[in-house]
Amino acid sequence: MQADPSPSTVPTPTFDLRQKVFLVLAAIQITALLVANMIGVKLFSIDVAGLPVEHTAGMLPFPITFVLTDLLNEFYGKKAARMIAWIAFGMAIFAFILVSVARLLPILEGIPGTADERSFEVVFGGSSLMTLSSIVAFIFGSLLDIAIFGFFKRLTRGKMVWLRATGSTVVSQLFDSFVITILYFQVAQGLTGAEVASFDFVIRTAFTGYVLKFVIAVALTPAVYAGRAFLRRVVKLEPLPA
């Protein structure tokens, strides 16, 4: 029987810069989705150019996920972008399972710095419902973003980066905003027996949230160009053919 190689003879895995950047982009993508689910139970209301915007705080990380999806699509290909979207989807389900198990554990109250049963359930019970709603919207929104990005890239023959980056995000986030808002405030809440929000509130929240996402998407367009410049000049990657 051949002896096992000593630790000194086992080759150490090595990663080139392109692989390291890919892992970092994937990690940011997954983290943004998980954080969006956790903070999504908080509603906020702000005034944007005279328009009152009401939405969940969970929408803030979502434009980041679509920018990263565009960069992954551009430099690593649509298969890689889809793979990361599905991995993020799976990790969100994994997080949902862990939170669900934690909610089943008997709680010990009265210890300073720890949550009581009610506060824990308000936050994590709501975030569980938000997770289920957002991951459905996320995976379909991401796949739609990837498809539209590719369509615009072929249409413009690889030119007009701003059009495919902003255009794909604007369309996919329209879908995302309405799906997640309807699923969470009406479908998920209704299935648990909780009081559901009015349909007027849901539509208003989805629409004004989309307006804010639209503004953020346009504002993040320079970030797409900056990301492209970094990947081309530092990582030495070139955009894939349309």
Residue pairs with C-beta under 8 A, 6 or more apart in sequence:
15 23
17 234
17 235
17 236
18 235
18 236
18 237
21 231
21 235
22 72
22 76
22 80
25 68
25 71
25 72
25 84
26 72
26 84
26 87
28 64
28 68
29 64
29 65
29 68
29 69
29 72
29 84
29 85
29 88
30 84
30 87
30 88
30 91
32 61
32 62
32 64
32 65
32 68
33 61
33 65
33 88
33 91
33 92
33 134
33 135
33 138
34 91
34 92
34 95
35 61
36 58
36 59
36 60
36 61
36 62
36 65
36 134
37 58
37 92
37 95
37 127
37 130
37 131
37 134
37 135
38 58
38 127
39 56
39 57
39 58
39 60
40 56
40 57
40 58
40 59
40 126
40 127
40 130
40 134
40 184
41 56
41 58
41 122
41 123
41 126
41 127
41 130
42 56
42 57
42 58
43 54
43 55
43 56
43 57
44 54
44 55
44 56
44 57
45 52
45 53
45 54
46 52
46 53
47 53
48 211
48 212
48 215
51 208
51 211
52 208
53 208
53 209
53 211
53 212
54 201
54 204
54 205
54 208
54 209
55 181
55 205
55 208
55 209
55 212
56 130
56 184
56 205
56 209
58 130
58 134
59 177
59 209
59 212
59 213
62 138
62 173
62 176
62 213
63 169
63 173
63 213
63 216
63 217
63 220
64 220
65 88
65 138
65 142
66 141
66 142
66 145
66 168
66 169
66 172
66 173
66 217
67 165
67 169
67 220
67 223
67 224
67 227
69 81
69 84
69 85
69 142
69 145
69 146
69 149
70 145
70 149
70 164
70 165
70 168
70 169
70 224
71 224
71 227
71 228
71 231
72 80
72 81
72 84
73 80
73 81
73 146
73 149
73 150
74 149
74 153
74 228
74 239
74 240
75 228
75 231
75 237
75 238
75 239
75 240
76 240
77 240
78 146
78 150
81 142
81 146
82 142
82 143
82 146
85 138
85 139
85 142
85 143
85 146
86 139
88 138
88 142
89 135
89 138
89 139
92 131
92 134
92 135
92 138
93 135
95 131
96 128
96 131
96 132
96 135
99 124
99 127
99 128
99 131
100 128
102 124
103 120
103 121
103 124
103 125
103 128
107 115
107 116
107 117
107 120
108 114
109 116
109 117
115 123
129 184
129 188
129 189
129 192
130 184
132 183
132 188
133 179
133 180
133 183
133 184
133 187
133 188
134 180
134 184
136 179
136 180
136 183
137 175
137 176
137 179
137 180
137 183
138 176
140 175
140 176
140 179
141 172
141 173
141 175
141 176
141 179
142 172
144 171
144 172
144 175
145 168
145 169
145 171
145 172
146 168
148 164
148 167
148 168
148 171
148 172
149 164
149 165
149 168
150 242
152 160
152 163
152 164
152 167
152 168
153 164
153 242
154 242
156 163
156 164
156 242
157 242
158 239
158 241
158 242
161 224
161 225
161 228
162 221
162 224
162 225
165 221
165 224
166 217
166 218
166 221
169 217
169 220
170 214
170 217
173 210
173 213
173 214
173 217
174 210
176 213
177 206
177 207
177 209
177 210
177 213
178 206
178 210
181 202
181 205
181 206
181 209
182 202
182 206
185 196
185 197
185 201
185 202
185 205
186 196
186 197
186 199
186 202
189 195
189 196
189 197
190 196
197 205
228 239
231 237
232 238
232 239
